Amino acid sequence: MVKKNVYLGVQGQKLEVIIQPHPTSKKLSLRLGAGQAAIKVVSPPNYPIADIMDFVERQRNWIAERLDKQSPSVSYEDGANIPILGRHHKIVRIEPGTKTHSQKGAAWLEANQLYIKSHVEHLPRRVQDFLKKQVRFEINLRAQEKAAKIDKKIAAIRIKDTTSRWGSCSTKGNLNFSWRLIFSPEEVLDYVVAHEVAHLEHMNHSPAFWALVDQLTDTRKTSQRWLKLNGNQLMSYG
């Protein structure tokens, strides 16, 4: 259950502290919501709120530094630039009914541009729908291929709008991923998929688990570093 309505004042901003208890969490972890006036804290179940706020207070300098470096949010509008698998693409809106040289449907990628046939008021939703469809395709392709390599079956793959985890794997074999991975470089998305597929074999972070991850992808350390430094930016689009 997500608990809200706790606030922290930093650099003249009123930041909402969103507490997200997680059944398997062993310690507190904090994330600054990019483009949002919010701090998100993942905590073990039934963790005292007073102790959580004490933890947040101790991170005040870290929060202030991240606020200074935080990228402004980018709206899905005509002419805006967004990364798709780490490569920047310009959104180009085409009025429905307009004749074009291409018959690729309502949305397509071409020459570092994302073409969307849409009325102005529907453009943000059309862009997001396209991005979610793209990331589902990319993740499904990689997950099924990697699962086959280790002779494992995936029960289901779900694409969600998670903010505290890029991916997760349940004991039933369900894999969940944040759709915002579409903004990350291709090798980073590949690492996250490998990480969750490896959990089909090892529901832990043992040496055997990490060895299996390294069999499934060769960019673990660089991708982990990229997510640590840039992951917050993935929340700033849309």
PEPE-V703348 format. One record per residue. RES is the residue in one letter. SS is DSSP state (hx for helix, st for strand, lp for the rest). OMEGA is omega in whole degrees, 0 to 359 (* if undefined). Layout:
RES_SS_OMEGA + RES_SS_OMEGA
This chain:
M_lp_181 + V_st_179 + K_st_183 + K_st_175 + N_st_168 + V_st_188 + Y_st_178 + L_st_178 + G_st_179 + V_st_177 + Q_lp_178 + G_lp_178 + Q_st_175 + K_st_183 + L_st_176 + E_st_176 + V_st_180 + I_st_183 + I_st_183 + Q_st_176 + P_st_179 + H_lp_187 + P_lp_182 + T_lp_181 + S_lp_180 + K_lp_182 + K_lp_179 + L_lp_174 + S_st_188 + L_st_176 + R_st_175 + L_st_182 + G_lp_181 + A_lp_180 + G_lp_182 + Q_lp_176 + A_lp_186 + A_st_171 + I_st_181 + K_st_182 + V_st_173 + V_st_185 + S_st_170 + P_lp_179 + P_lp_174 + N_lp_178 + Y_lp_183 + P_lp_181 + I_hx_179 + A_hx_179 + D_hx_177 + I_hx_181 + M_hx_176 + D_hx_176 + F_hx_180 + V_hx_179 + E_hx_181 + R_hx_179 + Q_lp_186 + R_hx_180 + N_hx_178 + W_hx_180 + I_hx_180 + A_hx_179 + E_hx_180 + R_hx_177 + L_hx_180 + D_hx_184 + K_hx_188 + Q_lp_178 + S_lp_177 + P_lp_180 + S_lp_181 + V_st_180 + S_lp_176 + Y_lp_179 + E_lp_182 + D_lp_179 + G_lp_180 + A_lp_178 + N_st_178 + I_st_176 + P_st_173 + I_st_189 + L_lp_174 + G_lp_180 + R_st_184 + H_st_178 + H_st_178 + K_st_177 + I_st_179 + V_st_180 + R_st_176 + I_st_180 + E_lp_178 + P_lp_180 + G_lp_179 + T_lp_178 + K_lp_178 + T_lp_179 + H_lp_184 + S_lp_175 + Q_lp_186 + K_lp_178 + G_lp_186 + A_lp_181 + A_st_178 + W_st_177 + L_st_179 + E_st_175 + A_lp_178 + N_lp_176 + Q_st_176 + L_st_180 + Y_st_180 + I_st_172 + K_st_186 + S_lp_167 + H_lp_185 + V_hx_186 + E_hx_181 + H_hx_187 + L_hx_181 + P_hx_180 + R_hx_179 + R_hx_179 + V_hx_182 + Q_hx_178 + D_hx_179 + F_hx_182 + L_hx_179 + K_hx_177 + K_hx_180 + Q_hx_183 + V_hx_176 + R_hx_179 + F_hx_182 + E_hx_182 + I_hx_179 + N_hx_182 + L_hx_183 + R_hx_184 + A_hx_181 + Q_hx_179 + E_hx_182 + K_hx_178 + A_hx_179 + A_hx_180 + K_hx_181 + I_lp_175 + D_lp_178 + K_lp_178 + K_lp_176 + I_lp_180 + A_lp_181 + A_st_174 + I_st_181 + R_st_178 + I_st_186 + K_st_176 + D_lp_181 + T_lp_182 + T_lp_182 + S_lp_181 + R_lp_178 + W_lp_178 + G_st_176 + S_st_179 + C_st_180 + S_lp_179 + T_lp_179 + K_lp_179 + G_lp_176 + N_st_178 + L_st_179 + N_st_181 + F_st_173 + S_st_179 + W_hx_182 + R_hx_173 + L_hx_178 + I_hx_180 + F_hx_184 + S_lp_174 + P_lp_184 + E_hx_182 + E_hx_178 + V_hx_176 + L_hx_180 + D_hx_178 + Y_hx_181 + V_hx_178 + V_hx_179 + A_hx_180 + H_hx_183 + E_hx_177 + V_hx_179 + A_hx_177 + H_lp_174 + L_lp_179 + E_lp_183 + H_lp_178 + M_lp_181 + N_lp_176 + H_lp_180 + S_lp_175 + P_hx_179 + A_hx_178 + F_hx_182 + W_hx_176 + A_hx_179 + L_hx_176 + V_hx_181 + D_hx_174 + Q_hx_185 + L_hx_178 + T_lp_181 + D_lp_183 + T_lp_185 + R_hx_187 + K_hx_179 + T_hx_179 + S_hx_176 + Q_hx_179 + R_hx_180 + W_hx_180 + L_hx_180 + K_hx_183 + L_hx_190 + N_hx_185 + G_hx_181 + N_hx_181 + Q_hx_181 + L_hx_180 + M_hx_187 + S_hx_181 + Y_st_177 + G_lp_*
